[in-house]
Amino acid sequence: MNNYYIYKDEVLVGPYSLEELRKMLAGKMITGETVAQISGGPRDGTYLPVSELIGSSVDPVTLTTTNVAPLLSMDGDVMRIACPVCGQHYKIPCEEYSSDKYRCLKCESVFRLPPRPAAAGKEPEKSAEKEFYFDSEIPEGDLLCPHCWKSFDQDYVLYISVHPSLFGDPVLGEYVQKRFVPTVFNQSGQPLDQCGLPATEMACPRCHLRIPASLLDTPALYFSIAGATSSGKSYYLTCLTHQLRKVLPEYFGAAFFDVDPRLNETLNTYEKQLFMSLTPEKLTALPATQISGDGISDRVRLDDIEIELPKPFVFEFRSKDSIDDINMIFYDNSGEMFIPGRDEWVNQATFHLSHSHGIVFLFDPTSDAAMRLKLCDIRDPQVSKNPRVVDQTILLNEMINRIRRHANMVSSEGCSIPLTIAVGKYDTWQDKFSKEVSSISYVTTGEDGENILNMDNILDVSFALRELMLKYAPGLVNAAESFFEKVCFVPVSNFGTIAEQNENGVIGIVPEKITSVWVEVPLLLMLSNNDQLPAGHAGEQGEPLGTVFKNSIVFEHPESGRRTKLPRNYSGALLKIGGKSYRLPEIDTEQ
């Protein structure tokens, strides 16, 4: 028997049968010009293009009669089938069903027809092979779908068919590749689809959306980005992931990379626009985050209801001291999704909040009436042009209400999810802030000589920004600290320079001027909160200030004299107030 090897990326790959070469050619995994080597038989060692090899092969009947055409649908007494080799569709009236073999007019392959219908106009008997699960059949398990947050066991994972003739899914629609329960496997342990091709991509058993293979054997951390419309969330997430790629290896010896470029396609496109521009001297702008659509969400049909699910952006993180990877999953939501009343069953785009391991609420000073007038640089077109005001405290309260509902929390229960309020567009209000953040390091050296997060500097900046926010948005500060057990305030600038407007009225940024400020700090804090990065205090001496009361720190403000209550994440922090240093007490984390 002859075997065949093909050259792929300058490497000889195989062996394959002639039938497998036909399927690879039909599936466009190779071309007719791909060179193949024959092994065995009288032509051993001969090199031929695949198209010539198949053309000079034995009669197709001896090769393909074991293939069965999939039955796509029944329309009255007419069957619609597809060639199992090339995917060509055919309609065959039941009255002409005189033979169980059929020759494809496109690829000339011969295949068997599906089982004959019992009578014209009736659906043929369904195969005993199971194609999908109903919700009630999927028990809770150790895996969590990043799309619909259904937990399930690995045994219930679906696979995505490969052959181009296998399309149509009851959850995702008729124009997507068919999902199936694996029952037949090849020698490598890969499940085979109905046409015998090995399937490697997996899907959730509930929503049928594609999930990365790394989620099956690697734990995941979920991070949510929330905020008002036009607060810069898409810009922020783009700059954040770009900075993490650089900062984590440089400061902490950790790795951060894409798990699945296809899932991250929208984010990678944004990053390419900003940081890989062929014309970095020209202004560029990102589109506003849409409420729904290909870039931000997927539409599926569950329980006969069409539902919007958010697209996750999935990365892998590996710390210096760990051999295991962690999946980091980000969600970017449109600001409109936090308007009260939009939390509907048909739009589950914010359901991920209750599963989060950390939330970044991006506060936009240019959309706050008081801060816009008193703090922001009028030269920025985001301030001077198209003024808009949003009550961002209402959005935060709506976010809190949704977390309570979806996590089934009682009204008095506090939330353990760390919250960072990232006050954005720092470049427009930096002159009015008491700290020069761009010159403050958030990294210091620990006792073992390794880099750690400098919690003294981070929390000192956080406290100063909290003081500013209490002046302009006290309701937001009180709402956050009344619900979340850990709250930190971080000034961030996506670009480190004010936005610009071109002659067409488009507001954007010039890529060559980008120097991001502290955009990565919120996520570094959350990684530390989840025991993935080391953090500590620098050891500078300070006058003792405050006492511990019910898992919080309470003290009389050294300047204003007002009673101040800080969340427990300020434990042991060094604060610089009025030119003096104060050391807060430690909170026993075991309590």
N, C-alpha and C positions, 0 to 999 in steps of 0.2 A: 504493500500500500504506500502511495506517495504521501509525503508530508511537505509542507510549504512554509518558508520563512520569508518575512518581508523586512525591508530596511526602513526603520522608523527612527528619526533623529540620529541617523548615522550609526544605528545599532541594529544588528540582526535579531529579530524578534520572532518567536514561534515555539513549537511548530503549530500550524493550522491545517485543517482539512480544506478541501476545495469549497465545500459548502460554507465553511466559516468565512472564507475569503469573499464569497458572494454576499453574505450578510453584512460584512464590514464595508463592502463597496456600496451596497444599497443604503446602509446607515451613514454613509459619507465619513466613515472613520479612516478610509483610505481612498485613493483615486485610481482611475484606470491606468495612470502613468506610474503608480507605485511599483517599484521593482521587487519581484519575488524570486526566491531561489528554490528549485525543486530538489528534494532529498529523497533518494530511493528510486528504484525502477530504472529503465534504460536511459532516462534523461537526467540522472543524478548529477547535481552540480550546475544544471542549466539555469541561466538568469533570463527571465522574461517579464515584460510589463503585465500587471494583473489582467488588464483588458484582453491581451493576446492569450494569456494563459487560460482564462475562462472560456474564450472563444474557441480554443482548440481542445477543450476538455471533453470528457465523455458526455454522453447524452444527459441532459438535465433531468430526465425522468428518473434515472437511477440515483440521482442525488437528492431530490427534493420531495419525493412523493410521501415522505413521512411528515412533512409540514402540513399543519392544518390551518386554514384561513380563519381568522377571528370573525365572528358574526357581530357586526357593528349595530345593526338594528333590523327590525321587521316593520315594513310599511304595507299593511294589508297582506297580500300574498306575494310580496316582493322582498327578497333578502338583500341586505347591503353588507358586503364582505370586503376584506382587504387582502391583497397579496401579502403573505407572511414574510416575503423576502424584500420587496421594494416598497410596499405600502400602497400600491395602486388600488383604487376603489373600484368595485364592480357591483351592479345591481342584477340579480338573477331571479326571474319569476319562478315560483315554486313549480309551475307546470312544466318548466324546462329543466327541472332537476332530474336529468336522465342519467347522470354519471356522478361518481363521487370524486372525480379528478378534474382539474381545470388547469389550463396553461395560461400564464400571464402574458398579455400582449406587449407589455413594456419590457420585462426582463427575461421572458421566455421560460421562467421557472415553472415547474409543474407542482401543484400542491393539492391537498385534499380539501374538499368542502366540509363545512361544519355539519353536525348531525342534522339529518333531514327532519323538517318540522312535521309534527303529527298530522296536521291538516292545514290547508291554505288559510291564512289570516290569523293563525294562532302562533303565539310565541313558542320557540323551541324550548325544550327542557333546559334548565340552568345546570351548569357544571357543578359538581360537588365541591370544586375548589373554591375556597372563600376568598372574596376580593377585598372586603373591608369589614370593620367592626362598627356596631352601633354603640352609642354612648354607654348604654346600660351594660354592655359586655366588657368594658374597659375598667378593670379594678384600679384603685389607687396604687401607686408604686413610687420608686425612688427617683425617676426621671421627671423633669418638668419641661413642658413645651414652652419655648420662648415666645410663641405667637399667641396661644390661647390659654396658657398656664394650666393645662390639664396635666395631672401627674399620672404616670403609668409605668409599668415594668418594661424592661427591654424586650421581653418576649412578644410584646404587642406592637413593636415598631413595624410600620409599613415600608415597602420599597417602591421606588419610582421606575416604571418600565422604561426600556431603552428603545425598543424597536419603534420606528416612526408610524407604524400602522396601529399601535396601541395607544389610543388617546380617548379622552372622555372620562370624567370623574364626577360622582354624584355630589361631592362637596364643592369642588373648585370649578366645575363647568365642563363643557364638551370640548374645549380647545386646549386642554392641558394633558400631559402624559398621564396615562392610567396608573393609579396606585394599586398595590396588590399585597396580599399576605403571602410571604415566602413559604413554599412547600417543596420546591425542587432546587437542588444546589449542584454546582459543578465540583470538580475535584479540589478546587481552591477554597471551597466553602462559600462561594458567592451565590446568592439566590438567582435563579433564572426566571426571566419574564415569560409570558405565554408563548413567545416566539423563540425561546431558547437563548436569548442574549443575557449575559451576566449584568445584573443591576447593582450599582454601588451607592446610589444616593437614597437617603432615607427620608421618611415623612412621619409626621405626628399621626397617631391612629384616630384622633378626634377631628382636627381641622385639616389634615392631609397636606399641610404646608411643609416645605422642605426644612429639615433640621440638620445642622452640621454633625458629622460623625463624632466630633470631639465631645459633644454633649452626653454621649453614652457612657464615657469612662472618665470624664473630667468634671469636677464640681464647678458651679457657675455663681457669679456675683452679678446682681441686676442693679443698674443705676439709671435713674430717671431724671430727665431734664425738663423742667416746667418753667412757665413764665408767660408774660403777656405777649400779644401779637406785636411783632416788630421789635422785640426786646433783644434780638440778635442770637436766638438759640441755635439756628443752623450755623451761623458764623462761629459761635462759641464751641459747638461740638466739633466742627472742622478743625479749629485752632487747637482745641484740647487734645484730640487724638494725634495731631501733628506734633505737638509738644511732648506728649507722652512717649512717642517713638524716640525722641532725642533724650529727654530728661531721665527716664528710667534706666537706660543703659549707662548714661554718663555718671549719675550720682549714686545709683543703687545697684549697679551691676545686674539689673533685671532686663528681661526681654518683653517686648510688646509688639504684636504683629497680627495681621488679619487671619482669622480662621477661615473665612469664606468670602473671597472677593466679590462673589455674586450677590451675597446678602448685603455687603457693604458698598455696593455699586454707587448709590446716591452720594454717600459720604465721600467716597474716593474721588468722585467727579468734582465735588466741591473743593476737595484738597488740591486736586490738579489745577483747578482754576486759580486758586490763591497762591500756591507755593511752587507750581511747576509751569508757570505761564511763559510762553515764548516771547511775550511782550510785557515784561514786568513793570515797565515804565507807564503802561496804560491802565486806566481805571477799569476795575472789574466789579461785578455785583452778583450775588447769589440770589436765586429766586426765593420769594417768601415761602415758608412752610405751608403747604396746602392742608385743608382739613382732611382730605382723603385723596387717594390716587396711588399710582405705581411707585412713586418715590417714598411715600410715607406710610402706606397701609395696604392690606390685602382684603379683598371681599370674598367671603366664603358663605356657604349655605349650611347652617346647622339647625336641626329641628324644624326644617322647612321655613327658616327665617334667614334672610341675607344679613350678614353681620360684618362690620369693619373691624379688622384686627391690625394692630400696629406692626410695622416692620422692625425687627430688631437689628442692631448693628453689633456684630459679634467679633471679639478679639480674644487672643490668648495672652496671658500674662504668666511669666515664670520668674519668681524671685531668685535672688542670688543663692540663698541657702536652701532652696527646695528643688527637688528633682521633678516635682509634679507641677503641671500647668493648671491655671485657673482660667475658665472662660469669663471674660468681662463683657456684659451685654448692656448696650445703651439704647434708650428710647428717646426720641425727639418728638414732642407733641406740638401741634399748632396751638397758639394761645386761645383760639376760639373754643377749643375743646374743654376749657376750664370755665366757660360761661355757665352759670347755674342753669340747669335744665337740659344740658347736653349729655348728661350721664345716663344714656339710654341703653337698653339691652342690645339694640341693633348697632350701637357704636361703642365698642369696648376698648377704645383707644387709650383710655387712662386706667384700665383695670390693673395694669402692671404696678401701679403705685404701692399697693398693699403687699406686693412681693419684693419690693426694692430692698437692697442692702445699703442704699444711700440715695438721697434726693438732692439735686441742685435746683434751687428756685432762683432763676435769673431775674433780678430786679432791675428795671430800666429807669434811671433817674430822669431821662428826657421825656418819659411818659407820666411823670409825677408832677402835678401842677406846681407845688411849692419848690421842689428841687430844681425843676426846669428854670424857674425864674431866678432863684437865688444862687445856684451852684454851677449850672452848665455853661460851657463856652459857646457864645452866640455865633462864633465862626463856623461851628459844625452845622452843616445843612440839616442834620437830624433834629437840631434845636431850632434853627431859624426858619426852616421850610416845613410846610405841612404839619403844623403843630397838632398833637393829639394827646389827650389825657385819659389814663386808665386807672381805675381804682384797683391797684394791685393787691391791696389787703383783702378785697372781696375774692379775688382769684385764689389767694392763699387759703382763705377760709373754706372755699369750695373744695380745694384739694384735700384739706384736712377732713371735711365731711365725707368725701369719697373714700378716703383711707379707712375711716371709722366704719362705714357701711360694708365695704368689701372685706375687711378683716374681722367684721362682726365684733367690734369693740364696744364696751360700755362707755357711757358719757364721761365718767371720771377716770378712765384708763389713759395713762400716758403712752406715747409711741416711742419704741426703742430704735426706730430707724433714724440714723444720723441725718440731720438737715444742714445744708450749707446754703446760706443766702448770699449768692454771688452778686454783688452790686456792680453792674456792668458799665461799659463806656467810661471807665476810669479816666481815660485821656481827656474827657470833657469837663471833669470836675476835680482833677488832681490838685489844682492850685488852691482849692478850698478845703483840702483834707490835711490834718495835722501830721500825717506820716508820709514820707517820700518812699512809697512802696517799691518803686523800681530799684532802689538802692539797698533794700532790706533782703537779706538772705533767709530763705526758709529751710536751709540745710545747715547742719553743724556736725561736728565730729563727736561720736560717742566714746565711752570709756574704753572700748576695744579698738579704737582707731578707725572704725568704719563710719560712713555717713549715716546720719539719722535725720528725721524731720525735726526742725528746731521749733518745738511747741511754744517756747517762750516768745519768740518773734511772731509766730503766727497768731497766737492768742492775744498778744499785745495789740497787734493790728486789728484783730477781730473786736476787741473791746473798744478801741478808738472809733471804729466804724459803727459799732452798736450805739455809741454815744451820739454819733451824727444822725443815725436812723431814728433814734428816740426823739430827736428834735423835729424831724420832718415827717416821719411815718411811724409814730408810736404804736398805732393799732397793729401794724404788721409785726413789730417786734414782740408785742405782748401775745398776739395770736400764736406766733411760732413757738415762743418759750413756754406757753401754757400747755401745749400739746406734745411737742417733741422734747425728749429728755436730753438730747445733744443738739445744740444749735451753735453754728459758727458763722461769722460774717467775714466775707473775703472780697476785697476790691479786685476787679479783673478788667483788663483791657484786651480785647481780642487782637488788636492791631498795634497798640502803643502810639497811635497817631489818630487825629480826627478824620472823619469821613470827608469825602469830596463829592462834588456834583459836576457832571459834564454838561456840555451845551444842550444835550437832549433831555436834561432834567433827571438823569439816572444818578442815584446816590450809591456810592460804592467806595472802594479802597484801591490804592495803587500798590500792587504786590511788593515792589522793591522797598517800600517804606515800612513794611510790617515788622514790628518788634513787640511781640505779645508780652503782657505783664500779668503774671500770677494766674493765668488761665488754668494751669495744671494743678494748682494748690488744692482746690476742692476735692479732686479725685485722689490726690495723694493722701489727704486727710481721711477719706473714706476707705482707702486701702489699708491705712494704719488702723482705723476703727475695726476693720475685719481681719486684723492680725496678719496682713500681707506685707507691711513695711514697718521698719523700726522707727520709733519716735521717742523723744525724751526732752528734758530741760537742760539748758546750758550750764546751770550751776551758779549763775551770778547771784550775789546776795541781795536781799531786799527786806524792807521792814515788814513784819507780819501784818496781815490785814484780813479780817473776816473770820467767820466761824461756819462750821458745817451744820445745816439744818434741813432735815428731811431730804437728803440726797442733793442738796443745792448749797451754794456758798452765799452767805449773807453778810453785808458790811455797810458801814456808813461811808458814803462817797467822800474821799479826802478833800475835794474842792467844794462841791455843792452841798454836802451834808445830807443828801437824800438817801433813803434806804435803797440799797441795790441788791438784787437777787440774781445770781448767775447760774446757768445750768451746770451739771456735773462735769462736762467736758473741760471746764476751766480749772479743774483740780490741779493744784500745785503751780499754777501759772505765775509768771512774773509780769506785772503790769507797771507801766511807766505813766504816772499821772502827775501833771503839774511839775515835771522835772525831777520827780522822786520815784524810786523803785519800790514796789510792794510785792511781797510774795504771798499768794493765796494758800490756804491750807489744803492738804491732800484729803481726798475722799476715799474711804475704804471701798474698793471696787467689789469686795466680796459681800458687802452688805446687800 
